[in-house]
Amino acid sequence: MGRSSVKRPGRTIAEIVTVLVAAVVAFPLYWMVLAAVKPADEIVSTNPRPWTLRPTADNFVHALTVQNFGRYLLNSVLVAVLVVVAGLLLAFLAATALTRFRFRSRTTLLVMLLVVQMVPVEALTVPLFFLMKSVGDVAPAFGLNHLGSLVLVHLAFSLPFAIWMLRGFVAAVPVELEEAATLDGASRFRFLWQVLFPLVAPGLVATSVLSFIHAWNDFLFAKTFLISGSDIQTLPLALQAFVKPDQNDWGAIMAGSTLMTIPVLVFFVLVQRRLVSGLAGAVKG
């Protein structure tokens, strides 16, 4: 038996710890799906079991029959897609400018990007409410009770992190590539989109996943800015229909949460190849 086939004790311990951590992280997801397929009497039982002998789809049917559920889904998809697309475009251009160009107060701007991330979201909710109210007087499509307000706010919170993250990817691309492209007659715009953009794709994908999850799962901003009108609410707000003063409908809540998780998983599966690929491999290729 070769030395390569014998595992070191440290590696075995690391693998065991990894499996245990993965199990702890995955357990809430498993319990959510389990509760979504459990009958009501098992969910409220004082002796819960980590399995069910009577799986049912009634909770999913109940969740899907909520009024305007399809509209809620469309609103969430629209907000998340707009935040991801606009955020990646702006963050890519800003990260390129901060990396490739030298201008006054560049360091100050980079520091401010970090400072913004330190401010608690809850502390800014009230000021943002009045700010969006003022914006609505000028541009109603981006004011209160419009999905545009959610898009603007999510962009404001996702852009600093995205710019800082992409800056590292852009900086890792050799300057010689730009010089070679210039010698071959490529304009700066062509280099930007045909050379630099594909090379920083791993960073773009990682940033898009985080932006998508944040916009998709948001409840605080949606609850604050969408103050009325059920037709423009998002999926997290739709779950409130199952929260009742006397008794919560936990089966429908878990079924709705499971349905909300599916698009995130699908999005992750679609981009996971680019997510795990390294920048060194992309530059080398």
MIVEX-263803 format. One line per field, with one value per residue (C-alpha): x, y negated, z; residue in three letters; residue number from 0; chain. Coordinates in steps of 0.2 Angstrom, whole numbers. Each point is the difference from the previous one (the first is absolute). Layout:
// MIVEX-263803
px: X/...;
py: Y/...;
pz: Z/...;
sero: ALA/...;
fikol: NUM/...;
vexvo: A/...;
***
This chain:
// MIVEX-263803
px: 0/7/3/-13/-14/3/-9/9/-9/-1/-9/-12/-4/-3/-12/-10/-1/-5/-14/-6/0/-10/-12/-3/-2/-12/-11/-11/-3/-5/-11/-9/-3/-6/-12/-6/-6/-6/-19/-5/-2/18/6/-8/4/9/11/7/9/13/-10/-18/-10/-14/8/-13/0/-14/11/7/-17/-6/16/-3/-18/4/-7/12/14/5/1/11/11/2/4/13/8/-1/9/13/4/1/11/12/2/1/11/12/1/3/12/11/2/3/13/9/1/6/13/7/-1/9/-10/-1/-9/0/6/-13/-14/6/0/-17/-6/6/-8/-17/0/2/-16/-14/-15/-13/8/-3/-17/-9/11/-2/-19/0/13/-11/-15/10/6/-18/-5/12/0/-16/6/14/-10/-9/-12/9/12/13/3/5/12/8/3/6/12/6/4/7/12/13/3/0/12/12/-1/2/14/11/-4/3/16/6/-2/18/2/9/-16/-7/16/0/-18/4/14/-11/-12/-13/-8/-2/-19/4/13/-12/-14/9/16/-2/-18/2/16/-9/-16/4/-1/-16/-8/4/-6/-16/-4/1/-10/-14/-2/0/-13/-10/-2/-2/-14/5/1/-15/-11/6/-1/-15/-12/-16/-7/1/4/17/6/14/0/7/-15/-12/5/-8/-17/3/5/-16/-3/-8/11/13/-2/18/-3/-4/14/13/-8/1/18/5/-8/11/15/-1/4/15/6/-3/9/15/0/0/16/9/13/5/-1/13/12/15/6/17/-7/-10/15/10/-13;
py: 0/-17/-15/-9/12/-2/-14/-10/-1/-19/1/13/-11/-15/10/6/-18/-6/13/-5/-18/3/10/-13/-13/11/5/-16/3/18/-5/-13/12/13/-11/-5/18/4/0/-13/11/6/-18/-5/16/-2/15/-5/13/-2/9/2/16/-11/-12/-12/-14/-9/-13/-4/-1/-12/-11/-1/-5/-16/-15/-7/13/0/-19/0/13/-11/-16/9/7/-18/-8/13/1/-19/-2/14/-7/-18/3/11/-13/-15/10/6/-17/-8/14/-2/-19/1/13/-6/-19/-11/-16/-11/7/18/7/-10/7/18/-3/-7/16/10/-12/1/19/-4/-9/10/2/-3/-17/-6/7/-16/-12/10/0/-19/0/11/-11/-15/10/5/-19/-1/17/9/17/0/-6/8/14/4/14/-13/-5/17/1/-16/4/17/-7/-13/14/13/-11/-4/18/5/-14/4/19/-3/-12/15/10/-14/-4/18/-2/-4/-17/8/7/-17/-6/15/-3/-18/5/11/-15/4/-16/-2/4/16/6/-4/12/13/2/-6/4/19/0/-7/12/10/-16/-6/17/0/-18/4/14/-11/-14/12/8/-17/-7/16/3/-18/-3/-16/-12/8/-2/-18/-7/10/-8/4/10/19/0/-6/10/13/18/-3/-11/13/12/-13/7/16/-9/-2/-6/16/13/-1/12/7/13/-14/-11/14/5/-18/-2/16/-7/-16/10/9/-15/-3/18/-1/-16/8/16/-11/-10/12/5/-18/-2/13/-4/-10/-16/8/13/-13/-10/15/6;
pz: 0/-5/11/-10/4/19/8/13/17/-1/-17/7/15/-12/-11/15/7/-17/-1/17/-4/-16/9/13/-14/-10/14/1/-19/3/14/-11/-14/12/8/-17/-4/18/4/12/15/-1/-2/17/9/16/-5/-17/-10/-13/-13/-5/-5/-8/-12/-8/-13/8/7/-17/-7/14/-3/-19/2/9/-9/-13/4/-18/0/16/-8/-16/11/9/-16/-8/15/2/-19/-1/15/-6/-18/4/15/-9/-15/12/11/-14/-8/17/5/-16/2/18/-5/-17/2/12/6/15/16/-7/16/10/-11/3/19/-1/-9/15/13/-9/4/18/2/7/-13/14/4/-18/-3/7/-10/-15/2/-1/-14/-11/4/-6/-15/-4/-2/-14/-8/6/-7/13/15/14/-5/-16/-4/-6/18/4/-15/5/18/-3/-13/13/12/-12/-11/14/3/-18/-5/14/-5/-19/3/5/-15/-12/8/-2/-19/-7/-7/-14/-7/-2/-9/-11/-5/-3/-12/-9/-3/13/7/19/-2/-9/12/14/-6/-10/11/17/3/-4/11/16/-3/16/10/-9/3/19/1/-9/11/16/-8/-6/17/9/-11/-1/18/5/12/10/-15/-9/16/2/-18/-7/13/-9/-15/-1/-18/2/15/-1/6/18/3/-7/15/12/-7/11/16/10/17/7/-9/-14/-14/1/-14/-13/7/-3/-16/-6/7/-10/-16/3/2/-17/-11/10/-1/-19/-2/10/-11/-16/6/11/-13/-2/19/4/-15/5/-8/-3/-10/-10/-4/-4/-12;
sero: MET/GLY/ARG/SER/SER/VAL/LYS/ARG/PRO/GLY/ARG/THR/ILE/ALA/GLU/ILE/VAL/THR/VAL/LEU/VAL/ALA/ALA/VAL/VAL/ALA/PHE/PRO/LEU/TYR/TRP/MET/VAL/LEU/ALA/ALA/VAL/LYS/PRO/ALA/ASP/GLU/ILE/VAL/SER/THR/ASN/PRO/ARG/PRO/TRP/THR/LEU/ARG/PRO/THR/ALA/ASP/ASN/PHE/VAL/HIS/ALA/LEU/THR/VAL/GLN/ASN/PHE/GLY/ARG/TYR/LEU/LEU/ASN/SER/VAL/LEU/VAL/ALA/VAL/LEU/VAL/VAL/VAL/ALA/GLY/LEU/LEU/LEU/ALA/PHE/LEU/ALA/ALA/THR/ALA/LEU/THR/ARG/PHE/ARG/PHE/ARG/SER/ARG/THR/THR/LEU/LEU/VAL/MET/LEU/LEU/VAL/VAL/GLN/MET/VAL/PRO/VAL/GLU/ALA/LEU/THR/VAL/PRO/LEU/PHE/PHE/LEU/MET/LYS/SER/VAL/GLY/ASP/VAL/ALA/PRO/ALA/PHE/GLY/LEU/ASN/HIS/LEU/GLY/SER/LEU/VAL/LEU/VAL/HIS/LEU/ALA/PHE/SER/LEU/PRO/PHE/ALA/ILE/TRP/MET/LEU/ARG/GLY/PHE/VAL/ALA/ALA/VAL/PRO/VAL/GLU/LEU/GLU/GLU/ALA/ALA/THR/LEU/ASP/GLY/ALA/SER/ARG/PHE/ARG/PHE/LEU/TRP/GLN/VAL/LEU/PHE/PRO/LEU/VAL/ALA/PRO/GLY/LEU/VAL/ALA/THR/SER/VAL/LEU/SER/PHE/ILE/HIS/ALA/TRP/ASN/ASP/PHE/LEU/PHE/ALA/LYS/THR/PHE/LEU/ILE/SER/GLY/SER/ASP/ILE/GLN/THR/LEU/PRO/LEU/ALA/LEU/GLN/ALA/PHE/VAL/LYS/PRO/ASP/GLN/ASN/ASP/TRP/GLY/ALA/ILE/MET/ALA/GLY/SER/THR/LEU/MET/THR/ILE/PRO/VAL/LEU/VAL/PHE/PHE/VAL/LEU/VAL/GLN/ARG/ARG/LEU/VAL/SER/GLY/LEU/ALA/GLY/ALA/VAL/LYS/GLY;
fikol: 0/1/2/3/4/5/6/7/8/9/10/11/12/13/14/15/16/17/18/19/20/21/22/23/24/25/26/27/28/29/30/31/32/33/34/35/36/37/38/39/40/41/42/43/44/45/46/47/48/49/50/51/52/53/54/55/56/57/58/59/60/61/62/63/64/65/66/67/68/69/70/71/72/73/74/75/76/77/78/79/80/81/82/83/84/85/86/87/88/89/90/91/92/93/94/95/96/97/98/99/100/101/102/103/104/105/106/107/108/109/110/111/112/113/114/115/116/117/118/119/120/121/122/123/124/125/126/127/128/129/130/131/132/133/134/135/136/137/138/139/140/141/142/143/144/145/146/147/148/149/150/151/152/153/154/155/156/157/158/159/160/161/162/163/164/165/166/167/168/169/170/171/172/173/174/175/176/177/178/179/180/181/182/183/184/185/186/187/188/189/190/191/192/193/194/195/196/197/198/199/200/201/202/203/204/205/206/207/208/209/210/211/212/213/214/215/216/217/218/219/220/221/222/223/224/225/226/227/228/229/230/231/232/233/234/235/236/237/238/239/240/241/242/243/244/245/246/247/248/249/250/251/252/253/254/255/256/257/258/259/260/261/262/263/264/265/266/267/268/269/270/271/272/273/274/275/276/277/278/279/280/281/282/283/284;
vexvo: A/A/A/A/A/A/A/A/A/A/A/A/A/A/A/A/A/A/A/A/A/A/A/A/A/A/A/A/A/A/A/A/A/A/A/A/A/A/A/A/A/A/A/A/A/A/A/A/A/A/A/A/A/A/A/A/A/A/A/A/A/A/A/A/A/A/A/A/A/A/A/A/A/A/A/A/A/A/A/A/A/A/A/A/A/A/A/A/A/A/A/A/A/A/A/A/A/A/A/A/A/A/A/A/A/A/A/A/A/A/A/A/A/A/A/A/A/A/A/A/A/A/A/A/A/A/A/A/A/A/A/A/A/A/A/A/A/A/A/A/A/A/A/A/A/A/A/A/A/A/A/A/A/A/A/A/A/A/A/A/A/A/A/A/A/A/A/A/A/A/A/A/A/A/A/A/A/A/A/A/A/A/A/A/A/A/A/A/A/A/A/A/A/A/A/A/A/A/A/A/A/A/A/A/A/A/A/A/A/A/A/A/A/A/A/A/A/A/A/A/A/A/A/A/A/A/A/A/A/A/A/A/A/A/A/A/A/A/A/A/A/A/A/A/A/A/A/A/A/A/A/A/A/A/A/A/A/A/A/A/A/A/A/A/A/A/A/A/A/A/A/A/A/A/A/A/A/A/A/A/A/A/A/A/A;
***
